[in-house]
Amino acid sequence: MRVYEEVGQKFPKDMLTILEGLPVDDEAALEARIEEFKAEHGYLVHDIVSISPETPNEALSKFDKAHTHSEDEVRLFLEGEGIFDLRDDDGVWFRFVLEKGDMIVVPAGRVHRFEPTFKKSLKCVRIFKDSSGWVPQYLD
């Protein structure tokens, strides 16, 4: 994972949780680790989402606007890479480029946005507390 900080600003480490080096190439070990993580933190379900160069830009436009969720947003990158921008409580934005094996937990209520890198190719596990998944609340 690469973190890009604004000039003169240091990323507040308590703003989110990041796990790196998960066993994404060992399906059984990864599934066990996901189930362990869900049990430890009260998550109930998970699924897999993929983005490819064929994914219409309109389908991605719901992620790249500043928004929050009523529950945590958890993503584990199985393939490719993606960009998360998170805003701290003072309005400063921080950029994270996540790659294969990285997992991010964006706390409920944290302002953020997401987009794939220019390669537009990724595969992620999403983990939820509510079986209906999360719904974005957009900022004006």
C-alpha positions as CSV (number, residue, x, y, z in Angstrom):
1,M,0.0,0.0,0.0
2,R,1.2,3.5,-0.8
3,V,0.0,6.5,1.2
4,Y,0.1,10.0,-0.3
5,E,0.0,12.8,2.3
6,E,-0.8,16.5,1.6
7,V,2.2,18.7,2.0
8,G,2.7,19.5,5.7
9,Q,0.1,17.0,6.8
10,K,0.8,13.6,8.5
11,F,-1.7,10.9,8.1
12,P,-3.6,10.3,11.4
13,K,-3.1,6.5,11.9
14,D,-6.4,6.2,13.9
15,M,-8.4,7.3,10.9
16,L,-8.7,3.8,9.5
17,T,-7.4,0.2,9.7
18,I,-5.1,-1.3,7.1
19,L,-4.0,-4.9,7.0
20,E,-1.3,-6.0,4.5
21,G,0.2,-9.3,3.3
22,L,-3.0,-11.4,3.6
23,P,-2.7,-14.9,2.0
24,V,-4.6,-14.0,-1.2
25,D,-2.9,-16.8,-3.2
26,D,-4.0,-19.5,-0.8
27,E,-7.8,-19.8,-1.1
28,A,-8.3,-22.0,2.0
29,A,-6.1,-19.9,4.2
30,L,-7.7,-16.7,2.9
31,E,-11.2,-17.9,3.5
32,A,-10.2,-19.0,7.1
33,R,-8.7,-15.5,7.7
34,I,-11.8,-13.7,6.4
35,E,-14.1,-15.8,8.6
36,E,-11.8,-15.1,11.6
37,F,-11.9,-11.4,10.8
38,K,-15.7,-11.4,10.5
39,A,-16.1,-13.3,13.8
40,E,-13.7,-10.9,15.6
41,H,-15.4,-7.7,14.4
42,G,-19.0,-8.7,14.1
43,Y,-19.2,-8.8,10.3
44,L,-21.7,-11.3,8.8
45,V,-21.3,-11.7,5.1
46,H,-18.8,-11.2,2.3
47,D,-18.8,-11.2,-1.5
48,I,-16.5,-10.6,-4.4
49,V,-16.6,-7.6,-6.8
50,S,-14.6,-7.2,-10.0
51,I,-13.9,-4.2,-12.2
52,S,-12.4,-4.6,-15.6
53,P,-11.7,-2.2,-18.6
54,E,-15.1,-3.3,-19.9
55,T,-16.9,-2.0,-16.8
56,P,-18.9,1.1,-17.9
57,N,-17.8,4.4,-16.4
58,E,-21.4,5.1,-15.3
59,A,-21.2,2.0,-13.0
60,L,-18.1,3.4,-11.3
61,S,-19.4,6.9,-10.9
62,K,-21.3,6.1,-7.7
63,F,-18.0,5.5,-5.9
64,D,-15.9,8.5,-7.0
65,K,-18.0,11.1,-5.3
66,A,-17.4,12.0,-1.6
67,H,-19.7,9.9,0.5
68,T,-20.1,8.0,3.8
69,H,-21.7,4.8,4.9
70,S,-23.7,3.8,8.0
71,E,-21.4,0.8,8.5
72,D,-17.7,0.2,7.9
73,E,-16.5,-0.3,4.3
74,V,-14.1,-3.2,4.2
75,R,-12.2,-4.2,1.0
76,L,-9.5,-6.8,0.5
77,F,-7.7,-6.6,-2.8
78,L,-7.3,-10.0,-4.5
79,E,-6.0,-8.6,-7.8
80,G,-5.2,-5.3,-9.3
81,E,-5.2,-2.0,-7.5
82,G,-7.5,0.8,-6.5
83,I,-7.4,4.3,-5.0
84,F,-9.2,5.3,-1.8
85,D,-9.2,9.0,-0.8
86,L,-10.2,9.6,2.9
87,R,-10.9,13.0,4.5
88,D,-9.9,13.7,8.1
89,D,-12.0,15.7,10.5
90,D,-10.2,18.9,9.5
91,G,-11.1,18.4,5.8
92,V,-7.7,17.2,4.7
93,W,-7.7,14.5,2.1
94,F,-5.3,11.5,2.1
95,R,-4.8,9.1,-0.8
96,F,-4.2,5.4,-0.5
97,V,-3.3,3.1,-3.4
98,L,-4.1,-0.4,-2.4
99,E,-2.7,-3.5,-4.1
100,K,-3.1,-7.2,-4.1
101,G,-3.0,-8.5,-0.5
102,D,-4.0,-5.1,1.1
103,M,-7.2,-4.7,3.1
104,I,-8.7,-1.4,4.2
105,V,-11.4,-0.8,6.8
106,V,-13.0,2.6,6.4
107,P,-15.0,3.4,9.6
108,A,-18.7,4.1,9.4
109,G,-19.2,7.9,8.9
110,R,-15.7,8.6,7.4
111,V,-15.9,10.7,4.3
112,H,-14.2,8.9,1.4
113,R,-14.2,8.2,-2.3
114,F,-12.9,5.3,-4.5
115,E,-11.7,4.8,-8.0
116,P,-9.7,2.1,-9.8
117,T,-6.3,3.1,-11.1
118,F,-5.8,3.8,-14.8
119,K,-5.5,0.0,-15.4
120,K,-9.2,-0.3,-14.4
121,S,-8.7,-3.8,-13.3
122,L,-9.3,-5.2,-9.8
123,K,-11.0,-7.9,-7.8
124,C,-11.9,-7.3,-4.2
125,V,-13.6,-9.1,-1.3
126,R,-16.2,-6.8,0.4
127,I,-17.2,-7.6,4.0
128,F,-20.4,-6.4,5.6
129,K,-22.2,-6.3,8.9
130,D,-25.6,-6.1,7.2
131,S,-26.5,-8.7,4.6
132,S,-27.9,-6.0,2.3
133,G,-24.5,-4.4,2.0
134,W,-23.8,-0.7,2.5
135,V,-25.5,2.2,0.9
136,P,-23.6,5.4,0.1
137,Q,-24.8,8.8,1.6
138,Y,-23.4,11.4,-0.7
139,L,-22.2,14.8,0.4
140,D,-23.4,17.9,-1.4
